[in-house]
Amino acid sequence: MRLLMLNNEYPPIGGGTATANYYLVREFARRGLTVDLVTSTPSRSQHEVEYVNETVTIYRVPIANRNLHYQTERELLTYMVRALLKVRELMRDRHYDLCHAWSTVPAGLAAGLLQHAHGLPYVVCMRGSDVPGYDVRYRWLYPFITPIIRAIWTSAAAATANSWELRQLALRTAPRLPIEVIPNGIDAASFQTRPADAGDNDPLLILCVARLVERKGIGDLLEAVAQIKAAGQRFRVRLVGTGSHAEPLHQRCVELGLEDVVEFVGYIQHFDIPRIYTQADLFVLPSLNEGMPNAVLEAMAAGLPIITTYTGGTSELIRGNGIIVPTRAPGAIAQALTELLDDAALRTSMGLRSRQIAESLGWEFVADRYQALYQRILASGEAR
């Protein structure tokens, strides 16, 4: 089987979808599957080729991307057009059996056009913002593109979502659509847990790894931090990530008088992420909405207790290893932070449970699920 993958983001471009794609293609490479991934590069004109091994190749098309963690509508359209041109070039001397589209738009739309032109069946994977109603940033756009999204899903050989909550949201748009849930995985072996006696005399470190955008709820975390600081708690906060709300969040931090306890780290290279988690004592992700957040999985692999909101796939990962709070509730976040900061035994027990759960969510399991799905599609001989 020769598999074509389409994804507008791939490290260093993008966030959770890029990370998931990175680990899955490496697992496929380990298994000897033949995969061509067509993704993007921030270059204005330079096409790039990377060889993961002898069976997996990554083709990058230029989109003149200005922000590694966000793509404009123009950049998404540029990716789709240039990806289709690249695939047409590749198809001159090779045959693909199936296309795996990471996200409905633009990858799923490109896959739909390939199916129409060449009869190539495709799997479309819902990741979050590509599902109507998921992201407040696109509430003005969803009414216009929902018919297109529905058509992409229903024309696919199979549709997947990375969490049960995201599946339920998608069913509001396409109530009769069969959607298989295949969660993200985690390479737990890449993460070390924090030594029990590390930093005993230092303030406890609260970590948040997320894009600095409205949907991640970082403003709520800052409000909560201000509350526990006023109550006399001793701690530090480290925010890892960049985004369109970075400047307003910096300003809010100043307004709340948190400059002495909150550190904005910015972008961290992918290979350095495990070290960042190992330095922390607990992890917080106060998102307004999520699919299946890689940051929570990474924190769990590092053996950290989790505080997160009841939204999307985050709540599906908390099973005795953290505290779930409502969205837009700084007071509830502050209460959860206080509980964990004050109770070392609870932090330890939740951290151990986090690591235990993470070790059961390896990419081998995710790859098995996708391979089984591919085989069912090819065995059927036709799209759904």
KOLVO-486669 format. One record per residue (C-alpha): residue in one letter; x, y, z. Coordinates in steps of 0.02 Angstrom, whole numbers, plus 50000, padded with zeros to 5 digits. Layout:
BEGIN
AXYZ/...
***
This chain:
BEGIN
M500005000050000/R500625017449956/L499845030850065/L499715049350023/M499585061250171/L499045079450160/N499325091550304/N499575110350295/E500585109750458/Y502065099250511/P503465103650633/P504105116950648/I502465123850578/G500865121350677/G500295114250843/G499455098250899/T498995091850727/A500785094150669/T501445084750821/A500235070350796/N500715069050613/Y502565069150661/Y502415054250777/L501235044150668/V502345045150512/R503825039650617/E502865024750681/F502355020650502/A504175022450450/R504685010150585/R503404997950515/G504024999950336/L502435007850266/T502635018050107/V502055035750141/D502215052250048/L501735067350154/V501415083850065/T501505098150190/S502115116150195/T503695126150225/P503735144550275/S504865148250127/R504215159749989/S504835149349844/Q505935134849898/H505185117349887/E505975105050009/V506115086150023/E506495076350181/Y506775057650196/V506205050050361/N506855033350298/E506835023650135/T504925021950135/V504305038650206/T504605055050116/I504055072650163/Y503755085350025/R503605103550081/V502795116649970/P503135135250003/I501735145850076/A502715161350135/N502105158150312/R502435172850430/N501925164350594/L502455146450627/H500955143650741/Y499575151550638/Q499105151550454/T498035164750372/E496645160650249/R497825165750109/E499185154050170/L497945139550186/L497345142550008/T499145143649947/Y499525127050030/M498025118549950/V498425124549774/R500275120449785/A499955103749870/L498795098649728/L500115103649602/K501425093549696/V500285078249706/R499925079449519/E501815079349491/L502055064349606/M500635054649524/R501535054849358/D502635040449413/R501765032649562/H500065025849612/Y499245029649779/D497995017849857/L497295029949987/C497425047850047/H497485052750232/A496915070850252/W497405078850418/S495955090950449/T494425094850345/V495085111250274/P496205113150180/A496845095050173/G495125086950162/L494555098850026/A496125094849926/A495815076249953/G494025078249891/L494655086549732/L495895072349707/Q494505059649729/H493455068749599/A494895069649475/H495745052849504/G494555041949604/L495755041649752/P494795037149913/Y495225047150067/V495115047250256/V494715064150333/C495265067250513/M494355080250617/R495575089450730/G494615103850810/S494395120450721/D493855111350563/V492235106450652/P490855119850649/G490555127350821/Y492275122850890/D493265139050881/V492565156250926/R493785164250804/Y492845156450658/R491055158750716/W490785171350575/L491495159150446/Y490655142850497/P488935147150423/F489725149550252/I490855134250248/T489785121550342/P488995114650180/I490745112050109/I491345103750270/R489835092150271/A490155087450089/I491985083450125/W491505072150269/T490125062850178/S491185060250021/A492615052550120/A492905033850132/A492995036550320/A492945050750445/T493835050950613/A493885062450764/N495225063150897/S494015063351044/W492235058151087/E491775076151126/L492355081950954/R491375067750875/Q489795073650964/L490085091350902/A490325085150723/L488695075450730/R487765091950748/T488325095850571/A488145078250500/P486985068250616/R487065051850518/L488925051950483/P489865036750550/I491375044050640/E492735033150717/V493655040350867/I495545038150857/P496405048250993/N498135055850990/G499535045651064/I501095049851162/D502885043651158/A503035041551345/A504805034851332/S505395052051273/F504875059951439/Q505695057951607/T504735060651768/R505305073851892/P506395066852033/A505445066352197/D506725077152287/A506975089852147/G506925108052197/D506265105252373/N506765122752426/D506175131452269/P504425138352236/L503345125452147/L503295127651958/I501605128451870/L501775124851684/C500625128851538/V501115124251359/A499895131651234/R499675143851092/L499375161151160/V497675163051080/E495955166551153/R495375148451141/K496725142451262/G496035152751407/I497725159051468/G496905175051530/D495875164551651/L497465156551715/L498245173651748/E496695179051845/A496815163151949/V498665165751980/A498305183452042/Q497065176152167/I498245163252240/K499685175752247/A498575187552347/A498225172952465/G500085171152501/Q500495155652399/R502315153352347/F502515147552165/R503125151451990/V502185150451824/R502985146451656/L502005149551495/V502715140951341/G502055146051171/T501725160651055/G500175167450971/S499105182250924/H498645185951107/A500425186751170/E500475205751188/P498765207351276/L499265193351395/H500925201851434/Q499975217751471/R498715208951581/C500135200951677/V500825218351713/E499105224851764/L498905210551888/G500655213051960/L501245195751911/E502905199951826/D503875192451972/V503025175351962/V502515173051779/E503795169251644/F503365169951458/V504575157851375/G503945159151196/Y504275145651067/I505235130051118/Q506025118350992/H505135101550981/F506655091751041/D506785102551197/I504975100451253/P505275085251368/R506545095151470/I505265109051499/Y504015096851573/T505295088451684/Q505635105051770/A503805107551819/D502795101951970/L501045103051895/F500225107051730/V498745118251686/L497775119651522/P496225130951542/S495605129651361/L493875134751305/N493865120251182/E495015105951132/G495075090551025/M496385079151104/P497765090751167/N499535084551145/A500125096151284/V499075086751413/L499725070151349/E501515076551360/A501235082651538/M500525065751585/A502025056951508/A503135067851618/G502155062051771/L501315078551812/P499635081351897/I498435090251780/I497205104551800/T496135106651645/T494415112051590/Y492945100751552/T493045102151364/G493405090751218/G494685076951240/T495465084651394/S494135077651510/E494355060451430/L496155060051492/I495805064051674/R495535047951772/G496215050551947/N497705060551883/G497045078251894/I495665090651926/I494365096151799/V493685113851814/P492355123451716/T492855134651571/R493035153251603/A493145150351791/P494725158351865/G494055155252041/A493935136452010/I495685136251936/A496335145552088/Q495505132952204/A496245118152109/L497975126252107/T497885129252295/E497375111152326/L498845104352229/L500115116952290/D499675112852471/D499675093852455/A501295085552402/A500585068052424/L499135072052307/R500335079152177/T501365063252187/S499895051152173/M499105060652028/G500785061851941/L501055043151952/R499315040151883/S499665052251740/R501205042451690/Q500265026051702/I498895032151585/A500155039651463/E501075023151449/S499455015051388/L499235028051249/G500745024551139/W500825028750954/E500895010150918/F499075008950971/V498595024050865/A499525017150713/D498645000350734/R496955009150729/Y497365018950573/Q498115003850484/A496564993650522/L495485007750453/Y496525008850294/Q496384990050268/R494494990250290/I494325003950160/L495434995150034/A494594978450065/S492894986150030/G493494991749859/E492495007949866/A492225023649967/R490815024150093/
***
